[in-house]
Amino acid sequence: MFTGIIEGSGKVEGRTGGPDEICLRIATPFADVPSRGESIAVDGVCLTAVAGGAGWFEEKMIRLPSGVQ
């Protein structure tokens, strides 16, 4: 369970990719630029930043093969 401090609300600014992998760019009010590899909880799900800048970060999601849980 995530027990960190909620720093603010974000908004999905963009989505790229195809059926097996997508990259989301999320606008955030963070004072610090998220670093690559930093874990950020989004709606209770921990995501790993793959890129970040002032006011945004990107993360990737992949589709698991069927049968993998």
N, C-alpha and C positions, 0 to 999 in steps of 0.2 A: 504494500500500500504506500502511495506517495504521501509523505508527511512534510514536504518542503513548504516554503513560503510562496504564496501566489503573488507574483509581481505585476500582473496585468493581463489584459485580454489581447489576443492577436487576431489577425484576419488573413485568410488565404488570399494572396495576391496573384498567384499564378500556378499553373500545373502544366508539366510537360511529360512526355514519355508515352509508352504504349501499354498494351495489355499485361505485360509481365513486370514492368517497373515504371513507377511514376516518381517525379520529383516535385515537391511542393515548396513554394516560396511563401513564407509566413511573415507578415509585417508584425512587429512587436514594439512595445514601448520601453524595452530594456535600456538602461543607462549604459551598460557595457556591451561591446560587440561580442556575440557568441563565437567561441572558438570551434574550429573543426574538431569533431570528436566529443564535444560537450553534450551531455544528456539534458534534454529539456522535456519536462512533462507537459503534454498537451491533452487536455480533457481526460486525465488519468493514465494516459499512455506515454511511456518514456520514449522519446525520439532522439536520434543522434544527429547533430548538426553536421552537414557535409560542407557547408559554406556559411559565411555570415558577414554582415556589414552593419553600418549604422541604421538601426531600425528594422532589420530583417534577418532571417536565417532560412536556409534550405535544408530539406531532409528528403531521403529517398525511402520508398516502400517497395517491396518486391512481393510477387505472388509466390506462395509456397506450392510445391508440387502436391497434387491431390494425395490424400492419405497422411500427410505430415500434419501433426498437431502441435 
